[in-house]
Amino acid sequence: MSDTPRTDAATRMAFSGEYMVPIQESQKLERELAEARKAATHQQNGRTASAQGWALLFEAAIEQRDMLAEAMTKYMDHHMRYGFVTAVENHKVEQALAAVKGGSHE
């Protein structure tokens, strides 16, 4: 079975003995192909834009996480220096920071 049945049918309807597709049928097929390509490109662009949007959100979340971890580290260093934080509280913060940075906070 052919993968171009409409063109094959149009060819058979063409002038006897010649393998030609009527111009109107060719134009119709070309327009449909252009529309299908346009729709496929639009769909692909939508997926790409969506992926880019998620990547930007992810990057922003990582940046905020890192800023918060840095601020918390400075806060805890300052308060530990003056005895405002217990060793237990400091340990809990250290564990939280380690988890936030994947086990290796700075």
C-alpha positions in Angstrom: 0.0 0.0 0.0 1.3 3.4 -0.9 2.0 6.1 1.6 0.5 8.7 -0.8 -3.0 7.4 -1.6 -4.5 10.7 -2.4 -1.8 11.6 -4.8 -2.0 8.1 -6.4 -5.7 8.5 -6.8 -5.3 12.0 -8.4 -2.7 10.6 -10.7 -5.0 7.9 -11.9 -7.6 10.6 -12.6 -5.1 12.5 -14.7 -4.7 12.4 -18.4 -4.6 8.9 -19.8 -1.2 7.5 -20.2 0.6 10.3 -18.4 1.5 10.4 -14.8 0.4 13.9 -13.8 -1.6 15.2 -10.8 -4.1 17.9 -11.6 -2.8 21.3 -10.5 -5.7 22.0 -8.1 -5.1 18.7 -6.3 -1.4 19.4 -6.0 -2.1 22.9 -4.6 -4.6 21.5 -2.1 -2.1 18.9 -0.9 0.7 21.5 -0.7 -1.6 23.8 1.4 -2.5 21.0 3.7 1.1 20.0 4.1 2.0 23.6 4.9 -0.8 23.8 7.5 0.4 20.6 9.1 3.9 21.8 9.3 2.8 25.1 10.8 0.7 23.3 13.4 3.6 21.0 14.3 6.0 23.9 14.6 3.5 25.9 16.8 3.1 22.8 19.1 6.9 22.3 19.3 7.4 26.0 20.1 4.8 25.8 22.9 6.6 22.9 24.5 9.9 24.7 24.2 8.5 27.9 25.8 7.0 25.8 28.6 10.3 24.0 29.3 12.1 27.4 29.3 9.6 28.8 31.7 10.1 25.9 34.1 13.9 26.2 33.8 13.7 29.9 34.7 11.5 29.1 37.7 13.8 26.4 38.8 16.8 28.7 38.6 15.0 31.4 40.5 14.1 28.9 43.3 17.7 27.7 43.5 19.0 31.3 43.7 16.4 32.1 46.5 17.4 28.9 48.4 21.1 29.8 48.2 20.4 33.3 49.4 18.4 32.1 52.3 21.0 29.6 53.3 23.7 32.2 53.1 21.7 34.6 55.2 20.9 31.9 57.8 24.6 31.0 58.0 25.6 34.6 58.7 22.7 35.0 61.2 23.7 31.9 63.1 27.4 32.8 63.1 26.6 36.2 64.6 24.3 34.8 67.3 26.5 31.9 68.2 29.4 34.4 68.7 27.4 36.3 71.4 25.8 33.2 72.9 22.2 33.8 71.8 21.9 30.4 70.2 22.3 27.0 72.0 24.4 24.2 70.6 21.2 22.2 70.0 19.7 25.0 67.9 22.9 25.5 66.0 23.0 21.8 65.3 19.5 21.8 63.9 20.3 24.8 61.7 23.4 23.0 60.5 21.4 20.0 59.6 18.8 22.1 57.7 21.5 23.9 55.8 23.2 20.7 54.9 20.0 19.3 53.5 19.3 22.5 51.5 22.7 22.4 49.9 22.6 18.7 49.3 24.7 17.8 52.3 27.5 20.2 51.6 26.6 23.7 52.7 29.3 26.3 52.8 
